[in-house]
Amino acid sequence: MELERLSPTLLRGTFHAYELSALVAAARYLVETAPKDVPAESLEQLSQLLAGYDQQLRKLPAAQQ
């Protein structure tokens, strides 16, 4: 994994597919099974992030072997 700061509030990340997959799986798990003390606003933000991820993933061409 590599992170680069482009501006104070903008980062660029480079991940291996398995690294990003692990992060997305953990986020989905949290959204689906979050304890009651996790703020609803946080879960909504995470849900929106996952929706954006899913949208971008659909735009990607299939991986070449």
C-alpha positions as CSV (number, residue, x, y, z in Angstrom):
1,M,0.0,0.0,0.0
2,E,1.2,3.5,-0.8
3,L,-0.4,6.8,0.2
4,E,0.4,10.2,-1.2
5,R,-0.9,13.6,0.1
6,L,-2.0,15.7,-2.9
7,S,-3.4,18.5,-0.7
8,P,-4.3,18.9,3.0
9,T,-7.6,17.0,2.5
10,L,-6.9,14.9,-0.6
11,L,-4.9,11.6,-0.6
12,R,-4.1,9.2,-3.3
13,G,-3.8,5.5,-2.4
14,T,-2.3,2.7,-4.4
15,F,-3.3,-0.7,-3.2
16,H,-2.9,-4.3,-4.3
17,A,-6.3,-5.8,-5.1
18,Y,-6.2,-8.0,-2.0
19,E,-5.4,-5.0,0.3
20,L,-8.3,-3.0,-1.0
21,S,-10.6,-6.1,-0.9
22,A,-9.8,-6.6,2.8
23,L,-10.6,-2.9,3.6
24,V,-13.8,-3.0,1.7
25,A,-14.9,-6.3,3.3
26,A,-14.2,-4.9,6.8
27,A,-16.2,-1.8,5.9
28,R,-19.2,-3.9,4.7
29,Y,-19.0,-6.0,7.8
30,L,-19.1,-3.0,10.0
31,V,-22.1,-1.5,8.2
32,E,-24.0,-4.7,8.4
33,T,-23.2,-5.6,12.0
34,A,-22.3,-2.4,13.8
35,P,-22.9,-2.2,17.5
36,K,-25.5,0.3,18.7
37,D,-22.9,2.7,19.9
38,V,-21.6,3.4,16.4
39,P,-23.2,6.7,15.3
40,A,-25.7,6.4,12.5
41,E,-24.0,9.3,10.7
42,S,-20.8,7.4,10.6
43,L,-22.5,4.3,9.2
44,E,-24.2,6.5,6.6
45,Q,-20.9,8.0,5.5
46,L,-19.4,4.5,5.3
47,S,-22.4,3.3,3.3
48,Q,-22.0,6.2,0.8
49,L,-18.3,5.4,0.5
50,L,-19.1,1.8,-0.3
51,A,-21.7,2.8,-2.8
52,G,-19.1,5.0,-4.5
53,Y,-16.6,2.2,-4.5
54,D,-19.2,-0.2,-6.1
55,Q,-20.0,2.4,-8.8
56,Q,-16.3,2.9,-9.6
57,L,-15.7,-0.9,-9.6
58,R,-18.4,-1.4,-12.2
59,K,-16.6,1.1,-14.5
60,L,-13.3,-0.8,-14.4
61,P,-12.4,-3.1,-17.3
62,A,-11.8,-6.8,-16.5
63,A,-8.3,-7.6,-15.3
64,Q,-5.9,-9.0,-17.9
65,Q,-4.1,-12.2,-17.1
